[in-house]
Amino acid sequence: MTRRLFVLACATVIEEMIPLMPEGVEYEVLDFGLHVRPEELRRTLQQRIDALTAPYDAIILGYGLCSQAVIGLQARQSPLVIPRVDDCIAIFLGSRAAHRAQHAREPGTYYLTKGWIEVGDTPFAEYERMVQQYGRERADRLIRIMLAHYTRLALINTGQYELEKYRAYARQTAERFGLRYEEIPGSTALIRKMLYGPWTPDEFVVVPPGATVRYEDFYPPDEITGPENPLSSDQEAGEILSR
């Protein structure tokens, strides 16, 4: 029997989900820029969840912990299914374990995907806007602050798209801002599980109707490891610009 699913996701995640999506699955795309405003993202997600008054077998969120934006969300008539990851980087890499392996290997990495490049909501794209707004000297100072902890720019290749022009952009961007370029393999494994299951406790948070998403759902007290990046690079950029 086909399950009735509804997907709520940002533009970059939904782009990876659509080629794999079962026929008949409904979805809504939320503004990518909400990533830098976690409280607004939480409010928007809750509003969309509340608006889905028809019962679904599950409402799938194309988000991870995302600067704790999903903490406090309440499931209404339908259960919520959320990947048990810190952010969408792990979704594109295929698992929390893959993200942790990359983080352990080189923690100072800024990740790009086709979707992030197209959306243009990165410090690299923001630099040109800062030049226009603040002048080159201040823009250079701000971009140095944004990228102070980064040494590598990694393009994630999930294998779903032709990436040649995005490779060119990523290489040029890395060279321009003094970062080492690397292309790393992604995976659709977690996205497939989001859409088809199984939603096992080690990889997903499943919130039954009437219950609330808790931080402990992602990091139980017996786990000593917290989020890899409590402040995402996109949020960090946004906070610097708001100062």
C-alpha positions, 0 to 999 in steps of 0.5 A: 500500500502506498503511503501518503507523504508530504515533504517540507524542505528548502530549495537545495534539499528538494532539488535532490529529492525530486528525482527520487520522489515516489509518484503522488508525494506532495511537497512544498519548498521553503525559502533557503534564506530561512537557514540564517534565521532559525527562529523564523524557520521554526515559526514557518515550519510550524505554520506549514505543519499546522496548515496540513489538516488532512492526515498523512502517513508522515510529514517529512522535513528536509532539514536536520537540526539546523541550528536547533530550528526544528526543536520545539516543533509539534506534530499535529494530526500526522507524525513528523519524520526528520533526518537525525543529522545536524544539517543538510550537509549530512543529507547530501553526504548520505549519513551523519557518519559520513559528515563526521568522517569529513569533519574529522578529516578536515573541520575547516571545510565550506561545502557547496552543492549545485543547489547552493551555488544556484541559490547564491546564498553563500559568503562568496556570492555575498561578497559581491553584494558587500562590495556594492554596499560597503566598499571593497575594503570593508567587504574584504575585511568581512569576508576574511572574518567569515572564512577565518576558520576555513581551509577547504572548499568542497563541492559535493557530487551526489551523482544526480546532475552534470556538474562541470559548470559548477566545478568551474565556479567552485574551483575559481571561488576556492582560488579567489578566496585562498581555499583548497578545492576538492570534489567529494562524493555525496550519496542519495542513501539518506534521501532515499530512506527519507522517501521510502524508509526505513525510518530507523531510530539511529538515522531518523527522529519520528515524532508521533501526533501530539508530541514535540521535537526535543534536542534529546531526540537528536542527542540523547544524554548518553551521547557525549558528542554534540552537533559538529557545527552548532553555528552553521556557516550560512547562519554565521555569515548572516550574523556577521552582516547584521552587526 
